[in-house]
Amino acid sequence: MPGFERGLPVYIEIQDRAYEIRFTLRVLKELQRDHGISVIRGAGDAMFDAEKLAIILWYGLREHQPELTLEWIEDNIDTSMLLGMMPSLVYAMTGREIPGAGDPNAARLSGTGSPSGPSGVTTLASVNGNSGS
């Protein structure tokens, strides 16, 4: 079963929404220059440092979601989400899959909504048990 496909977007899920994450060479240079974080050299160590992990996530997400802030990342990602997003995050950073983790992007998630949460219509439809249609 094939996993990730090179050249296709990689997504992580935060609060039931898929966000594209990407680490271009420009992003890698900025992480190194601005924060002394080398994803290429020390990705494993950064995964166990909450401050570095938040910065890495923010830098990887901000190209396609410029409205996200570091504070938003810190306030909306918790430890219960990290294990599920690790295969995508590691692949986006290194181009390598975690052996045996499978491809969480197999369905090619497409997110909707806003970083601030569900809209009032979505919430009302959820409460009423309607699909919104």
N, C-alpha and C positions, 0 to 999 in steps of 0.2 A: 504494500500500500504506500503510494508516494506521500511524502509530507509536504512541507512548504515548497513553493515554486519560486525560483529566483525571478526577480523582476515584477512579481505581483505584490500588492500592498500587504503589509503585516498589520494586524489589529490586536489591540488589547481591549478587554471589556471593563468598563467602569460604570457601575450603577445601571446595568442593563442597556448600555449604549456602547457601540464599537467605535474606537478611536484609532485612526491610523498612526502608527509610530514608525519613524524612519531615522536612521543615523547616516547622513551623507558625510563625506569627508569634511565638508565645511563644519558640520555639527561636531564631529570628532575633534577638529582643530579648536573650536570654540570651547568645548569642555576642557581640553588640555590647557588652553591659554587662560581661560577665566577662572577655572576651579582646580587645576592640577589633577584632573581626573582623566586617566587614560583607559578608555573602554577596551582598547585593543590589548593592552598589557595587563590590566588588573580588573577585568570585569567581575571575576569571582569575588574578590575582596569587597568591591562596591556593593554587591548584593546583600552584604551583612552590615552595611553602614547606612542607617536611615537617612542621614543628611545627603550623602552621595546618591543614594537610590532615588530620592525625591528630585534631585537636580538632573540626574540622568533621564528620568521619566519626562520631566518638563522639557528638556532640550529635544528629546526624541519626538514628543507630541506637538510642540509648538509650531512646526512648519505647516502642518495641515490644520491645526486648531489654534490659531494665534490668540484667540480669546482666553485660552487657559492660562492661568498664572501659577507660579510656584505655590502660592498659598492655597489655590484651589486643589492642586495635586495633593498637598499635605493634608487638606481637610477632607478629601473625598476618597482617598485610597487608604485602606486599612489592611492589617495583616491577613484577614480572612480572604482577601482578593489576591494576595501575592503569589501563592502557589499556582493558582489557575492562570495567571498572566505570565509566569516565568517562561514557559516554552516560547511564547511569542516574543517576549522581551529579549531573551537570549538569542533567538534567531535573528531578530532585527539588529542586534548589536554585533553579532559574530558571523552570521551566515551559516551557523551550524545548529542542527537540531539536538535537543536533549534526547539521548537514546531512550526509546520506549515511551516517550511522552506523547507521541501522535501529533496530529496537526489540529490545534484548536480553531484554526481558520478554515477548516475544510468546507464549511458552508459559506465561506466568504461573507461574513457578517456585514450587514449594512445598518448603520446606526441612524436613528432619528432622535429628535428632541434637542434640548439645550443643556449646556453645562450646569445651569442652575437647577435642573430637575425637570420633572414632567410638567406639562402645561396644565392649566385648570381644567380644560376639556378632557384631557387624558385621565386626570385624577377623578373627575366626576364620573366619566364612563366606567372607570375601574370600580368605583364605589357602588355604582348602580348595577354592575355586572353586565354592562353593555359593551359591545365591541367598538362603539363609536361610529358605526355606520348606520 
